[in-house]
Structures are given as C-alpha cells and as structure tokens.
Amino acid sequence: MDAWLTTARGAVAEAAGVDPAALDLSDEDVTTLLDLARIAAHDSGERTNAPLLCYLVGRAQASGADLETLANAVRQ
C-alpha cells in the first residue's frame, strides 16, 4: 500500500472504530479489486461504476462473502 492509501486506511479505520490491520489489502486483493474496477468501467462504459462496484463488493465482504467468489460473480 502506498503512503496515501495507508493514511486513508488509518482514517477510515479510526472513523469505523476498527483496527487498521483489519483493512489491510494483500497484493492479491489489490489485483482483484483493480481488475473489477477495470471490468466495471470498460464493460459499462461508465468510469463511475468502478468505485461503486468496489464499494458494493466491500459491503458484500462485510457480510462474510469471499472476495474471489464475489469477483467471479462479476466476471461472469
């Protein structure tokens, strides 16, 4: 994670009252999320769908769903 994203993660963690480590992104997570953002932007023709899709995926993960399972659902 770069410095800007690390700072943002800390601010989000503090606002949510969670340990910043709970919001860590692995290299694989980053690759998957960027791929989903690419799919959303290109397939829909609307760049604004990229962050919104990633937000929806994050909300679904909070319910216990696995990132790769969610990504596969979008890819299909």
Backbone as CSV, one residue per row, in Angstrom:
resi,resn,N_x,N_y,N_z,CA_x,CA_y,CA_z,C_x,C_y,C_z
1,MET,0.847,-1.165,0.000,0.000,0.000,0.000,0.896,1.232,0.000
2,ASP,0.545,2.220,-0.803,1.352,3.432,-0.814,0.990,4.325,0.381
3,ALA,1.742,5.373,0.560,1.588,6.236,1.737,0.197,6.863,1.805
4,TRP,-0.323,7.326,0.664,-1.641,7.964,0.671,-2.715,6.972,1.109
5,LEU,-2.683,5.768,0.543,-3.694,4.762,0.870,-3.546,4.288,2.314
6,THR,-2.333,4.209,2.807,-2.114,3.831,4.208,-2.712,4.870,5.145
7,THR,-2.535,6.143,4.820,-3.116,7.222,5.622,-4.639,7.175,5.564
8,ALA,-5.195,6.973,4.371,-6.645,6.880,4.210,-7.194,5.681,4.979
9,ARG,-6.495,4.550,4.900,-6.913,3.363,5.638,-6.964,3.658,7.129
10,GLY,-5.967,4.361,7.648,-5.946,4.721,9.064,-7.117,5.604,9.445
11,ALA,-7.435,6.568,8.606,-8.562,7.467,8.880,-9.886,6.705,8.857
12,VAL,-10.045,5.818,7.884,-11.271,5.025,7.786,-11.385,4.087,8.985
13,ALA,-10.295,3.457,9.347,-10.297,2.546,10.493,-10.675,3.287,11.773
14,GLU,-10.108,4.460,11.956,-10.416,5.249,13.152,-11.893,5.642,13.173
15,ALA,-12.402,6.096,12.040,-13.807,6.510,11.963,-14.747,5.324,12.215
16,ALA,-14.332,4.128,11.791,-15.159,2.930,11.959,-14.938,2.250,13.306
17,GLY,-13.891,2.667,14.008,-13.578,2.054,15.291,-13.032,0.645,15.166
18,VAL,-12.250,0.420,14.095,-11.644,-0.901,13.898,-10.129,-0.770,13.832
19,ASP,-9.455,-1.881,14.042,-8.002,-1.925,13.940,-7.618,-1.727,12.472
20,PRO,-6.687,-0.818,12.163,-6.281,-0.610,10.774,-5.840,-1.897,10.077
21,ALA,-5.270,-2.830,10.821,-4.827,-4.093,10.225,-5.999,-4.873,9.634
22,ALA,-7.208,-4.649,10.152,-8.392,-5.328,9.629,-8.721,-4.862,8.210
23,LEU,-8.159,-3.738,7.802,-8.425,-3.181,6.483,-7.244,-3.346,5.532
24,ASP,-6.264,-4.131,5.930,-5.113,-4.369,5.055,-5.553,-5.030,3.753
25,LEU,-4.898,-4.661,2.674,-5.132,-5.265,1.367,-3.894,-6.042,0.957
26,SER,-4.084,-7.310,0.639,-2.959,-8.093,0.138,-2.709,-7.697,-1.316
27,ASP,-1.572,-8.101,-1.844,-1.295,-7.837,-3.255,-2.364,-8.471,-4.137
28,GLU,-2.822,-9.658,-3.747,-3.874,-10.351,-4.499,-5.191,-9.578,-4.440
29,ASP,-5.528,-9.035,-3.260,-6.741,-8.220,-3.124,-6.681,-7.010,-4.047
30,VAL,-5.538,-6.350,-4.056,-5.359,-5.161,-4.894,-5.552,-5.521,-6.361
31,THR,-4.942,-6.602,-6.784,-5.058,-7.036,-8.176,-6.516,-7.340,-8.526
32,THR,-7.207,-8.048,-7.651,-8.606,-8.402,-7.899,-9.485,-7.162,-7.954
33,LEU,-9.319,-6.259,-7.007,-10.141,-5.044,-6.982,-9.887,-4.155,-8.194
34,LEU,-8.631,-4.034,-8.589,-8.330,-3.234,-9.775,-8.901,-3.877,-11.035
35,ASP,-8.896,-5.199,-11.077,-9.500,-5.899,-12.210,-11.006,-5.666,-12.236
36,LEU,-11.656,-5.733,-11.080,-13.089,-5.461,-11.019,-13.401,-4.029,-11.436
37,ALA,-12.583,-3.095,-11.003,-12.779,-1.696,-11.396,-12.637,-1.547,-12.906
38,ARG,-11.668,-2.234,-13.484,-11.478,-2.195,-14.934,-12.700,-2.748,-15.652
39,ILE,-13.184,-3.885,-15.185,-14.359,-4.506,-15.795,-15.553,-3.552,-15.719
40,ALA,-15.789,-2.988,-14.548,-16.929,-2.090,-14.373,-16.849,-0.889,-15.302
41,ALA,-15.681,-0.296,-15.397,-15.514,0.906,-16.220,-15.639,0.588,-17.704
42,HIS,-15.017,-0.491,-18.136,-14.987,-0.801,-19.566,-16.276,-1.446,-20.054
43,ASP,-16.783,-2.417,-19.293,-17.990,-3.118,-19.741,-19.226,-2.235,-19.700
44,SER,-19.281,-1.345,-18.738,-20.458,-0.480,-18.614,-20.319,0.811,-19.411
45,GLY,-19.076,1.179,-19.717,-18.842,2.449,-20.403,-18.891,3.653,-19.474
46,GLU,-19.029,3.403,-18.189,-19.097,4.486,-17.198,-17.994,4.287,-16.157
47,ARG,-17.016,5.180,-16.151,-15.919,5.061,-15.175,-16.425,5.134,-13.743
48,THR,-17.513,5.845,-13.521,-18.034,5.994,-12.160,-18.526,4.671,-11.582
49,ASN,-18.775,3.676,-12.433,-19.201,2.374,-11.915,-18.066,1.627,-11.229
50,ALA,-16.815,1.966,-11.531,-15.675,1.267,-10.938,-15.633,1.406,-9.414
51,PRO,-15.621,2.616,-8.871,-15.583,2.699,-7.408,-16.871,2.214,-6.765
52,LEU,-17.986,2.392,-7.459,-19.252,1.943,-6.886,-19.308,0.422,-6.803
53,LEU,-18.816,-0.268,-7.817,-18.765,-1.728,-7.769,-17.846,-2.186,-6.638
54,CYS,-16.686,-1.559,-6.515,-15.757,-1.940,-5.443,-16.392,-1.716,-4.071
55,TYR,-17.169,-0.651,-3.936,-17.886,-0.398,-2.686,-18.892,-1.519,-2.422
56,LEU,-19.660,-1.902,-3.443,-20.633,-2.981,-3.284,-19.954,-4.293,-2.894
57,VAL,-18.822,-4.571,-3.510,-18.068,-5.782,-3.178,-17.603,-5.720,-1.725
58,GLY,-17.132,-4.569,-1.291,-16.712,-4.407,0.100,-17.858,-4.622,1.078
59,ARG,-19.030,-4.114,0.718,-20.203,-4.322,1.580,-20.565,-5.800,1.640
60,ALA,-20.481,-6.478,0.505,-20.788,-7.907,0.490,-19.762,-8.692,1.305
61,GLN,-18.504,-8.271,1.253,-17.463,-8.936,2.051,-17.742,-8.771,3.536
62,ALA,-18.292,-7.631,3.918,-18.601,-7.397,5.329,-19.650,-8.387,5.839
63,SER,-20.426,-8.947,4.917,-21.425,-9.957,5.283,-20.811,-11.351,5.340
64,GLY,-19.521,-11.445,5.034,-18.820,-12.710,5.136,-18.488,-13.370,3.810
65,ALA,-18.860,-12.735,2.699,-18.565,-13.315,1.386,-17.077,-13.172,1.062
66,ASP,-16.564,-14.124,0.331,-15.164,-14.165,-0.073,-14.941,-13.275,-1.300
67,LEU,-13.860,-12.515,-1.310,-13.570,-11.596,-2.406,-13.510,-12.320,-3.746
68,GLU,-12.840,-13.444,-3.813,-12.702,-14.144,-5.080,-14.044,-14.655,-5.587
69,THR,-14.898,-15.107,-4.679,-16.250,-15.555,-5.060,-17.050,-14.400,-5.642
70,LEU,-16.954,-13.253,-5.012,-17.658,-12.059,-5.490,-17.097,-11.614,-6.838
71,ALA,-15.778,-11.657,-6.964,-15.148,-11.251,-8.225,-15.579,-12.171,-9.354
72,ASN,-15.646,-13.452,-9.076,-16.084,-14.393,-10.108,-17.521,-14.143,-10.527
73,ALA,-18.367,-13.753,-9.596,-19.759,-13.437,-9.919,-19.822,-12.258,-10.889
74,VAL,-18.984,-11.262,-10.659,-18.960,-10.091,-11.532,-18.380,-10.458,-12.902
75,ARG,-17.343,-11.261,-12.902,-16.687,-11.639,-14.162,-17.613,-12.442,-15.068
76,GLN,-18.547,-13.170,-14.490,-19.468,-13.977,-15.291,-20.512,-13.085,-15.853
